[in-house]
Amino acid sequence: MKSFATLHNDPDAPLSWRERIGYGLGSFGIFLFVPVFTSYVTMYMTDVAMLEIKMVTLIFGISRLLDGVTDIIAGILVDKTRHPMGKARTWILRATPGIFISMILLFNISSFLPVNLKYVYLFIFYNLSSSVL
């Protein structure tokens, strides 16, 4: 079976219904994951790490703004990528170990850290796992 890139050299070519459904299912999956992940991080940070909900939600809000900037940068990087495996697959494979490690570290916040450092820790590892990587 030929890949999408070899079948459609014209970027303005219309997508088939199969391709539209495929893209839609990918978006559907991520839109199910993100709210569950954010809810779980919120519960963990407030119930286990004992952080204030208003600061956690402020960090999440700032992170969403940062996510908009990093999405634009990621789009530019993907568009400029030329690789035999495809444009996006190489970036997905490169980012996967970093996402895995940052998510593990996100849920291993030390109870011995001062409160202000816990907020910094949350900001860094939440952004690494959800925006940057």
Steps between C-alpha positions, in 0.01 A plus 500: 500500500639836402537772759303822504809696391554294185132498406448874551788713384261791465438662842176650366358161400170421676505243779305181464234411758727227637776754560258748658370234738858397581600856589179544698557183703850620588359829626222319686757291688707797612189692607406209724849472649577865583206569738553171684874569534444858620234389750727231638796738530274751677379239749854377558643848555223609737445174694849346506741789451274731707516795260232769481245451224513865392875481435470166321230635268704818441796284396272298269365821344848638436595160360210510250625838374850360469355198320366728229849637438668158507238360258592764244871424543433125473299555183785695343749228597280223360442690175875545449583135575598276210551141609435159342268407789288811447474845646333437835605144583862597564393768750259263673772239540748760630255648753358176642782423749496859626123496550525169683772627737333839559167334587669269748677797659177703501338243730804463725509839666691492825313576819820652640509783246389844618158602362641760258735243349209258461325758282816545291534121475137468387543778242815346351391139477138569404621720214760248394245218487209692349639792298868478416544131424 
